[in-house]
């Protein structure tokens, strides 16, 4: 694999999108904090550097800045929005604050037709703008490449030094020819080959894992989710039986899920899997607990306790595999990441490495979610694991509002199986991102077979989303909803009413607890 493209992140909402676009061209890239010193990456022989946009103004006294090394390194540079203004400012331009900021669609007129970035793209492009400052006097050596009614320099370039800037956002879909502009910069101006492929990723990752782990034993907490499944499979390819996967069945899984996970990993992929039946233990700890946060905390603690007990039985363990993804890595590094309010205590194995003195192996750290799915397919994982919808760590516990009992678990599990079965078999566009049943604590009166019933209310939740951070309720066809409702009431004992959740996130969350 050739040299990477680095993206310096100044906190734009779209920074990850730039990384995606570059990867989609078959070029490997990494997103780094804006203040990464040039010296720390120079040794990796960068092929190009892209400076992202950001919410701040370069005219502010404490404006975010870059290491001067980038500007003198000779590496091709592309600044987007804030990134362009910063390059301009650092190389001697003049900038002003606009009387009226320019947000949303704008038509840019291309003034330099003989230019590697814009040549042949037509006299105007409809682009997406989001800025309050503008370059008025270009830095020495630069020419203006495009303008709008409000912004005299909507793009600039110095072909000799291969330094370019665009005031608009080529990475968003609303910008006409945006992907093509990025492609021209990366592939033609910077001359990067398109050699980023999953197969080459697998080879490099396997070699890295082998070098890193040596002869030590490695543990992995398998949840059945896509990330841990792919991470475990990749590590097993590298070190075979040195890897032991521990699958804790906490009894809060969906219908037939534990069996499916065991079959897939032990029988099909031949991974070394220890299954711990901890159903009773979790149920006892959760008895009488109806507070959502307490449920989550109990499950998290108990999970760690069970995992620790099992892993003590394996000698010479030095490493723990985690399915950390690229967005999780970036989250904790960008200038935007702030402590924020705690909404829910998410269940993960975060506390384990320190407690057990283990070093982390995170082979998916460079990948986005859909790249992880692609990797899973390349590694031969079954489609029902690779295409799995997200499922929370605390499982069905957060889909039973109120007390968790074996009977209530049975109700929500059966109702959930019906919701999934019906939606999985429907042709929907877009297909909902996540869909499930919730058992509410509400009982209501009904009539069945001429007799009165007083039974449970089940809620159905189906959402569209890209990442679970925001979501909208899925506009499911009425006849599909009718089938789901009829089947739940007829097939699940103890349910006489079904409601559909029509709340987006925010203000609601995806899960009810
Ligand atoms: P919320 O309910 O926070 O859910 O809007 C957003 C997404 O996260 C999933 N979720 C979890 N995932 N551990 C997880 O691994 C958890 O504790 C957890 N809680 C919620 C939820 O299913 C949705 O996809």
Boltz pocket constraint, residues with backbone or C-beta under 6 A from the ligand:
constraints:
  - pocket:
      binder: B
      contacts: [[A, 344], [A, 345], [A, 346], [A, 347], [A, 348], [A, 390], [A, 391], [A, 392], [A, 393], [A, 394], [A, 434], [A, 467], [A, 468], [A, 469], [A, 505], [A, 508], [A, 509], [A, 510], [A, 511], [A, 512], [A, 513]]
      max_distance: 6.0
